[in-house]
Amino acid sequence: ALQRSCGSGCSHSFCKVCLENWWKDKPLRPVQSVRKVLKEEPPLNLALRNLVETFTEERRQTSPSPAQPECILHSEKLRLFCEDHQDLICLVCRDSRTHKDHSFRPIEEAAQELREQLRRDLTPLQENLKVLARSRAQLEFSEAHITAQARRAQTQIRAQFKKLHQFLREEEESRMKALREEEEQKTQRMKDMMAAVSRDMEAVSQSVSETEELLRAADASFLLQYKTAAKRLQQRPLVERWDQEL
């Protein structure tokens, strides 16, 4: 709650919400000055507010980090990474029949290696995103070129038909109509292709963002999500350059 000065010059400060609750539950109402503080908007005590914000920020920075995740089967700390199951396990799991003759690695070591592998899997997708961006730029240029080309053709056609007799005017309109239809078809095709490229970019961008966010996660959290992320990257098809269809 915001800290407020009482406004009477006595330098007293109160939490407005606490003061309102106290007033509501009070069987005997005190002096009129308190009622006035509650009804009016008292001035904000900036010094006290800054002090509270500083204290809150210091407490947040010194708060302990989240506890290490525990095994859902044995309620023990997850301390090892099973390479056969590609999953985190505790020491009890390691000695169980389920993980007999399996290979185990420290969490930090496994996370570092798999993080590098995920980076390598991510690289082609990042490059593909660049290719799509270049393709969209080329499509935008092609659309502008088609429009400009159509405008030039219109000017030329009109100039030619002005020199002809009346019987050629119908031919002029026929050609103009065909030209407009051609322009609309080509322009619409460019728009459709750009929309498709944008959808591909959005899907690829989402995969890249999700993977990059996972790469910044803590080791245990990263390993818990690694299989899903790696499978998602491997299943994401790479899109070819759209400008090859022009």
Buried (B, 14 or more C-beta within 10 A) or exposed (E): EEBBBBBEEEEEBBBBEEBBEBBEEEEEEEEEEBEEBBEEEBEBBEEBBEEBEEEEEEEEEEEEEEEEBEBEEBEEBBBBBBBEEEBBBBBEBBEBEEBEEBEBBEBEEBBBEBBEEBEEBBEEBBEBBEBBEEBBEBBEEBBEEBBEEBEEBBEEBEEEBEEEEEEEEEEBEEBBEEBEEEBEEBBEBBEEBBEBBEEBBEBBEEBBEBBEEBBEBBBBBBBBBBEEBBEBBEEBEEBEBBBEEB
